[in-house]
Amino acid sequence: MPYKINHRFRKLCGGMILVVFLLSGLAVLTGCAPAESGTTGGQDLNVSASTGWAIIEGNLWKTTDGGHIWKQTADRFAGGTAAGAGMNLNGAAFKNRGDLAFIWRGILYVLYGGSGEVKQLSDSGQAFYPTWSADGQWIAFLTSMAKNMLFAMPQGDGERGAASAGSANMDEGKLWLVSRDGRESRVIQGLPELPIVPARISWSPAGSILAVQGQGEIWLVPAKGEPYQVPGTEKFSGLSGWSPDGKSLACYSEPTLSQKDKISGERRMIFYSYNLDTGRLTTTGQLEMPAGTGTLFAAWRPDVQGMLYWPDPAYSASLAADGLELHSLRWGESQPQVLPCGLGYRPWLSFFPDGRLLMVAGGGRSNWSEKNLAVCELETGNTKILPNPAGSVAVDPALSPDGKQIAFVAAQNLGREMGGFSEPGQLEDWVATRTLWLENSDGSGAHPLKAAGGGIYQPSWSNDGTAILYVRDNSLWLVEVDSEKPQKIIGPFPDWSKDLFGYYGYVWHDNFAWFSK
């Protein structure tokens, strides 16, 4: 049911333009400094919904009929009020470790490592997949809302506003940008419907501009400015990829085929590079795929002079689930280099500073058998399989920033014959064997960080290479590499799945993002 709005804008910032968005009871006010009193005071705002929330200059205010408002400040959140209840936040342990964006009960927060405080940056709707800009000044995230959406825009003089109504579907993703301090926040208008998946939004590695992947369309969204579409004569397929300098975007297209044509006809993939400075789209390469074979995009090569992909025989999800050969194709070459077989999890692919690939090799859909770390040369296909700890598999690899060390998770190797677990306790016992290990990039010097405990997932390095953030017991932990003293930062997260099985042991969380310093 739409909310009715009665706006009386008086004495607001000396007539500064004010924008109000009412999103299922959320009023977002920008360009105005809030009064510190417990009533509306000089900010004569009346929201006719029974209750609502107002974000004013990055601070959250709760509103009711009659004009009374209560400021929900960042220190109150950190103090464990309803908004942040149960976080078990350890800001001191995160001191000077950068900033941590995370989703808690559908709301976006940021933990500031400089002060140890946490601040709420969103409200209304379910937030998904936060991601930091390269300079750490902006966060992009998706939201989904089921209730009607109203936009109220003042008509020039700041005294009166006109409301227009729209709607948002739970299956539609809305892109938001919010500044690090929460003072600037906006939903991006004019974009196509966005699938709510994490790989659809990616920041430039060298600037505050975002690539957004719609259904066959690619849009570029500056942190400050209007979005614009990458031109193309055909619909784009798969995912786009940034060049290391952030000046160009790689993308590709392929024809849409009927099920019959997929089986009987060959397909041609066309690859492009879009230059942000010139606005030109140029063809960089082509690839002929045999009949009955699909293509699953894996990653762009670090030099963006080619791509990695998995050929998908018979377009079979079942075959793909048990592992596919990874191929590396360089533009101008007709044949790809064949790399090891592995599962199609993109977080398991990363690149050394010199361009070599680190991946998890091994077929079979289960995480508890036949999984090794491998280092691959993209130009030659030469591969070195790194030795596993005795009796273990190796998964969830993370390269140190300088490429000299690898953090990974070792877990008991149960063998390929083990298809599942008949009792929950058996699965829990296996999860407990997931431990954090470190080794040199050539596989030497492998040793466990025993103090980190068991049940480890998803390690990632601090930018200075001195600490590792990881998931354990549905919480986020930080361990200093030298001292090996782990500390829980926050959790357990109420929204995180309690299902330890995931997909045959694969579990990955996309609802936090660490901007490390």
C-alpha positions in Angstrom: 0.0 0.0 0.0 1.5 3.4 -0.9 2.5 5.8 1.8 0.9 9.2 1.9 3.3 12.1 2.3 2.8 15.6 3.5 5.9 17.7 3.1 6.4 21.1 4.7 9.9 22.2 4.0 10.7 25.3 6.0 13.9 26.7 7.4 15.8 24.0 5.7 19.5 24.9 5.2 18.6 28.3 4.1 16.6 27.1 1.1 19.1 24.5 -0.1 17.6 21.8 -2.4 16.3 18.9 -0.4 15.5 15.5 -1.8 13.3 13.0 0.0 13.0 9.3 -1.0 10.3 7.4 1.0 11.1 3.7 0.5 8.8 1.5 2.5 8.9 4.0 5.3 12.4 5.3 4.8 12.9 9.0 4.2 16.4 9.8 2.8 17.3 13.5 3.2 20.4 14.9 1.5 22.1 18.3 1.6 20.9 19.3 5.0 22.4 19.4 8.5 20.2 17.9 11.1 19.1 19.5 14.4 20.4 17.8 17.5 17.1 18.1 19.4 14.6 15.4 20.0 11.9 17.0 17.8 11.8 18.2 14.3 12.6 21.7 15.4 13.5 23.9 12.4 13.4 20.8 10.1 9.7 20.8 9.6 9.3 17.3 8.2 6.0 15.3 8.6 5.9 11.8 7.2 2.3 10.5 7.4 3.2 6.9 7.6 2.7 5.6 11.2 6.5 5.3 11.6 9.4 5.9 9.3 13.2 6.3 9.2 15.1 9.3 7.9 18.7 9.3 6.9 19.9 12.9 7.3 23.6 13.6 6.4 24.4 9.9 7.1 22.7 9.8 10.5 19.6 7.7 11.0 16.5 9.3 12.6 13.3 7.5 13.6 10.1 9.5 12.8 6.5 9.3 14.0 3.3 11.2 13.3 3.3 14.5 15.1 6.8 15.4 14.1 8.8 13.7 16.8 12.1 12.2 15.7 14.8 10.4 17.5 18.4 10.3 16.2 19.8 6.8 15.9 23.5 7.7 16.0 26.4 5.5 15.0 27.6 5.3 18.6 24.2 4.0 19.6 24.5 1.2 17.0 27.9 0.4 18.3 26.5 0.3 21.8 24.3 -2.6 21.0 20.8 -1.1 20.6 18.1 -2.8 18.5 19.8 -1.8 15.2 23.0 -3.6 16.1 21.9 -6.1 18.7 23.8 -9.3 18.8 26.7 -8.2 16.6 29.2 -8.9 19.3 31.4 -6.3 17.7 35.1 -6.1 18.6 36.1 -2.8 17.1 39.4 -2.7 19.0 40.6 -5.9 17.2 40.0 -4.2 13.9 41.9 -1.0 14.8 43.7 0.4 11.8 42.8 -2.5 9.6 40.8 -0.5 7.1 37.0 -0.5 6.7 34.6 -3.5 6.7 31.3 -3.2 4.9 28.8 -5.9 5.9 25.1 -6.8 5.7 23.4 -7.5 9.0 19.7 -8.5 9.0 19.4 -7.0 5.5 21.0 -3.7 6.4 24.3 -2.3 5.2 26.8 -1.2 7.9 30.4 -0.2 7.9 33.0 -0.8 10.6 35.6 1.9 10.5 39.0 0.6 11.5 40.3 4.0 12.4 37.8 4.6 15.2 36.4 1.1 15.9 32.9 2.4 15.4 30.1 1.0 13.2 27.6 3.0 11.2 24.4 2.1 9.5 24.4 3.1 5.8 21.1 1.7 4.5 17.6 1.0 5.6 14.4 -0.5 4.0 14.6 -3.4 1.7 17.2 -6.2 1.6 20.7 -5.2 0.8 23.1 -7.5 -1.1 26.7 -7.8 -2.2 28.5 -4.7 -1.0 31.7 -3.8 -2.9 34.2 -1.0 -2.4 35.6 1.4 -5.0 39.3 1.3 -5.6 39.9 4.4 -3.5 37.7 3.2 -0.6 35.4 6.2 -0.8 32.3 4.5 -2.2 30.3 1.3 -1.7 28.0 -0.1 -4.3 25.3 -2.6 -3.3 22.1 -4.1 -4.6 18.7 -3.9 -2.9 15.4 -5.7 -3.4 12.1 -4.3 -2.1 8.5 -5.6 -2.3 6.6 -2.6 -1.2 5.7 0.5 -3.3 8.3 3.1 -3.8 7.6 6.9 -3.6 9.9 9.7 -4.7 9.2 13.2 -3.5 11.0 16.0 -5.3 10.8 19.7 -4.1 9.6 22.0 -6.8 12.4 24.5 -6.9 11.9 26.7 -3.9 12.3 24.1 -1.1 8.8 24.8 0.2 6.6 22.1 -1.3 7.1 18.8 -3.0 5.4 16.6 -5.5 5.3 12.8 -5.1 5.4 10.2 -7.8 4.8 6.5 -7.2 6.6 3.5 -8.6 7.0 -0.1 -7.6 9.8 -2.5 -7.0 9.6 -6.3 -7.3 11.5 -8.7 -5.1 13.0 -10.2 -8.2 14.4 -6.9 -9.4 17.7 -5.5 -8.1 18.2 -1.8 -7.5 21.8 -0.5 -7.5 22.7 2.0 -4.8 25.9 4.0 -4.2 26.8 5.3 -0.8 29.8 7.3 0.2 32.1 5.8 2.9 30.9 8.3 5.5 27.2 7.9 4.5 26.7 11.5 3.7 25.9 10.8 0.1 23.6 8.1 -1.0 21.5 7.5 -4.1 19.7 4.8 -6.0 20.8 4.7 -9.7 17.9 5.5 -12.0 17.6 4.5 -15.6 19.3 1.1 -15.4 17.7 -2.1 -16.7 16.5 -4.8 -14.4 19.5 -6.2 -12.6 19.8 -9.9 -11.5 20.6 -10.1 -7.8 23.9 -11.8 -8.2 27.3 -10.5 -7.0 29.3 -10.7 -10.3 27.0 -8.2 -12.0 28.7 -5.1 -10.5 32.4 -4.3 -10.5 34.5 -1.2 -9.8 37.3 0.1 -12.0 40.6 -0.9 -10.5 41.8 2.7 -10.9 38.8 5.0 -10.5 35.4 5.6 -9.0 33.3 4.2 -11.9 31.3 1.1 -11.8 30.5 -1.5 -14.6 27.0 -2.9 -14.3 25.9 -6.0 -16.2 22.2 -6.2 -17.1 20.5 -8.7 -19.3 22.6 -8.3 -22.4 23.5 -4.7 -21.6 26.6 -3.1 -20.0 26.3 0.3 -18.2 28.9 2.5 -16.7 28.0 4.3 -13.5 30.3 7.1 -12.2 30.3 7.7 -8.4 29.2 11.2 -9.2 27.4 11.5 -12.5 24.8 9.9 -14.7 25.0 6.3 -15.9 25.6 5.6 -19.6 25.4 2.5 -21.7 28.3 0.8 -23.5 27.3 0.8 -27.2 27.0 -2.4 -29.1 25.3 -3.9 -32.2 24.5 -7.1 -30.4 23.6 -8.1 -26.9 26.6 -8.7 -24.7 27.0 -12.1 -23.0 28.8 -13.2 -19.9 30.7 -10.8 -17.7 32.7 -7.7 -18.6 36.3 -7.2 -17.3 38.4 -4.2 -16.5 41.9 -3.5 -17.8 44.5 -3.1 -15.0 44.7 0.6 -15.7 40.9 1.0 -15.6 40.9 2.7 -19.1 39.1 0.0 -21.0 36.5 -2.7 -20.5 36.5 -6.1 -22.2 33.3 -7.7 -23.2 31.9 -10.3 -25.7 28.8 -11.3 -27.5 27.5 -14.5 -29.0 24.3 -15.4 -31.0 21.2 -16.5 -29.2 20.5 -20.0 -30.4 17.5 -22.3 -30.2 17.9 -25.6 -28.4 18.1 -27.3 -31.7 20.8 -25.0 -33.1 22.8 -25.4 -29.8 23.1 -29.1 -30.6 23.7 -29.0 -34.3 25.3 -25.7 -35.1 28.6 -24.0 -34.3 28.8 -20.7 -32.5 31.0 -17.7 -32.9 32.0 -15.6 -30.0 33.1 -12.0 -30.7 35.3 -10.1 -28.2 35.5 -6.4 -27.8 37.3 -3.7 -25.9 35.5 -0.4 -24.9 37.8 2.6 -24.4 36.4 4.9 -21.7 38.3 7.9 -23.0 37.3 7.7 -26.6 33.9 5.9 -26.2 34.9 3.5 -29.0 34.1 -0.2 -29.1 36.6 -2.3 -31.1 36.7 -6.0 -32.0 39.7 -7.8 -30.4 39.1 -11.4 -31.3 36.8 -14.3 -32.2 36.3 -17.9 -31.1 34.5 -20.7 -32.9 32.8 -23.2 -30.6 32.0 -26.7 -31.8 28.4 -27.9 -32.0 26.8 -29.0 -28.8 29.3 -27.1 -26.6 28.5 -24.1 -24.5 30.9 -21.6 -22.9 31.1 -20.7 -19.3 33.0 -17.4 -18.7 35.7 -17.8 -16.0 37.9 -14.6 -16.0 39.7 -12.1 -18.1 43.4 -12.5 -18.4 45.2 -9.9 -16.2 46.5 -8.1 -19.3 42.9 -8.2 -20.8 44.5 -9.6 -24.0 42.4 -12.8 -23.7 40.1 -14.7 -21.5 39.7 -17.9 -19.5 36.6 -20.0 -20.0 35.2 -23.5 -19.4 33.9 -25.4 -22.4 30.6 -26.9 -21.4 29.9 -30.1 -23.3 26.2 -30.7 -24.2 25.3 -27.6 -22.1 25.1 -30.0 -19.2 24.9 -28.6 -15.6 25.5 -32.1 -14.3 28.7 -32.5 -16.2 29.9 -29.0 -15.3 29.2 -29.7 -11.6 31.9 -32.5 -11.7 34.5 -30.2 -13.2 35.5 -28.8 -16.6 38.8 -28.1 -18.3 39.8 -24.5 -18.0 41.0 -22.9 -21.3 43.1 -19.8 -21.8 42.7 -18.0 -25.1 44.9 -15.1 -26.2 43.5 -12.7 -28.9 44.9 -13.4 -32.3 45.4 -17.1 -31.6 43.0 -19.8 -32.9 43.7 -22.4 -30.3 43.5 -22.0 -26.5 45.9 -23.3 -23.9 44.4 -26.2 -22.0 44.7 -25.8 -18.2 43.7 -28.3 -15.5 40.2 -29.5 -14.8 38.4 -27.8 -11.9 35.1 -26.7 -10.5 33.5 -23.6 -11.9 33.9 -21.4 -8.8 35.4 -18.0 -9.8 36.6 -17.2 -6.2 39.0 -20.1 -6.6 40.8 -18.3 -9.4 43.4 -15.6 -8.7 46.4 -14.1 -10.4 50.0 -13.6 -9.3 51.5 -10.1 -9.9 53.4 -11.7 -12.9 50.2 -13.0 -14.5 50.4 -16.6 -13.5 47.1 -18.3 -12.4 46.5 -19.8 -9.0 43.5 -22.2 -9.0 42.0 -25.2 -7.4 42.5 -28.3 -9.6 40.6 -31.6 -9.5 37.4 -33.1 -10.7 34.4 -34.4 -8.8 31.8 -32.0 -7.3 32.6 -32.7 -3.7 35.0 -30.5 -1.8 36.3 -33.3 0.3 38.2 -35.2 -2.4 40.7 -34.7 -5.3 41.3 -31.0 -4.7 44.8 -29.5 -5.1 46.2 -26.0 -5.6 47.8 -25.5 -9.0 50.0 -22.7 -10.5 49.5 -22.3 -14.3 51.3 -20.4 -17.0 48.7 -18.9 -19.3 50.9 -18.6 -22.3 52.3 -22.1 -22.3 49.7 -24.1 -20.3 52.5 -25.4 -18.0 51.1 -26.3 -14.6 52.6 -27.1 -11.3 50.5 -29.0 -8.8 51.4 -27.9 -5.3 51.6 -30.7 -2.7 48.7 -31.0 -0.2 49.2 -31.5 3.5 49.1 -35.2 4.2 45.7 -36.8 4.0 44.1 -33.5 3.0 42.5 -31.5 0.2 43.3 -27.9 -0.4 40.6 -25.3 -1.2 39.8 -21.6 -0.8 43.2 -20.2 -1.8 44.2 -16.6 -1.2 47.3 -14.9 -2.6 49.2 -12.5 -0.4 49.4 -9.0 -2.0 53.0 -9.5 -3.0 52.3 -12.9 -4.4 54.9 -14.6 -2.2 52.5 -16.5 0.1 49.3 -18.5 -0.2 46.8 -18.9 2.5 44.4 -21.8 2.0 42.1 -24.2 3.7 43.2 -27.8 4.2 40.5 -30.4 5.1 40.4 -34.1 5.5 40.4 -36.0 2.2 37.5 -38.4 2.4 37.9 -39.9 -1.1 35.8 -39.7 -4.2 33.6 -42.6 -3.0 32.2 -40.4 -0.2 29.2 -38.9 -1.9 27.6 -37.4 1.1 26.9 -37.7 4.8 24.3 -39.9 6.4 24.4 -38.1 9.7 24.7 -34.4 10.5 27.5 -35.2 13.0 29.6 -36.7 10.2 29.4 -33.4 8.3 30.2 -31.4 11.4 33.2 -33.6 12.0 34.5 -33.0 8.5 33.9 -29.2 8.7 36.0 -29.2 12.0 39.0 -30.5 9.9 38.9 -27.3 7.8 42.1 -25.5 9.0 44.0 -22.4 7.9 47.4 -23.0 6.3 50.2 -20.9 4.9 52.8 -21.8 2.3 55.2 -20.1 -0.1 54.1 -19.5 -3.6 56.1 -22.6 -4.8 54.4 -24.8 -2.3 57.3 -25.0 0.2 57.1 -24.2 3.8 53.5 -25.2 4.3 52.3 -25.0 7.9 49.0 -24.6 9.7 48.0 -21.6 11.8 46.7 -23.8 14.6 45.5 -21.0 16.7 42.9 -20.1 14.1 41.0 -23.2 15.0 38.8 -25.4 12.8 35.8 -24.8 10.5 37.7 -22.2 8.4 36.3 -20.7 5.2 37.3 -17.9 2.8 40.6 -16.4 4.0 41.6 -13.0 2.6 44.8 -11.0 3.2 45.2 -7.5 4.6 46.8 -5.1 2.1 50.1 -5.1 4.0 50.2 -8.9 4.2 50.4 -9.1 8.0 46.9 -10.3 8.8 44.2 -12.7 7.4 40.4 -12.2 7.7 38.4 -15.5 7.6 35.0 -17.0 8.3 34.5 -19.4 11.2 31.3 -20.3 13.1 29.3 -17.9 10.9 31.5 -15.1 12.2 34.4 -13.0 10.9 37.8 -13.5 12.5 41.2 -11.8 12.1 44.5 -13.4 12.8 47.9 -11.8 12.8 50.2 -13.9 10.7 53.3 -13.4 12.9 51.7 -13.7 16.3 49.0 -16.2 15.3 46.6 -14.6 17.8 43.0 -14.8 16.3 40.3 -12.4 17.4 36.6 -12.5 16.5 35.6 -9.2 14.8 31.8 -9.7 14.5 29.2 -12.4 14.6 27.6 -14.9 14.4 25.7 -13.4 11.4 22.0 -14.2 11.8 21.4 -14.3 8.0 24.2 -16.7 7.2 23.1 -20.2 6.3 23.4 -22.8 9.0 23.7 -25.4 6.2 27.2 -26.7 6.4 26.8 -28.8 3.3 26.4 -25.9 0.9 26.9 -27.5 -2.5 28.9 -30.6 -1.7 31.0 -28.7 0.8 31.3 -25.4 -1.1 30.1 -22.4 1.0 30.9 -18.8 0.1 29.6 -15.5 1.6 29.2 -12.4 -0.5 27.6 -10.1 2.0 30.8 -8.5 3.4 33.6 -6.6 1.8 36.9 -5.6 3.3 38.8 -2.4 2.2 42.2 -3.1 3.7 44.9 -0.5 4.3 
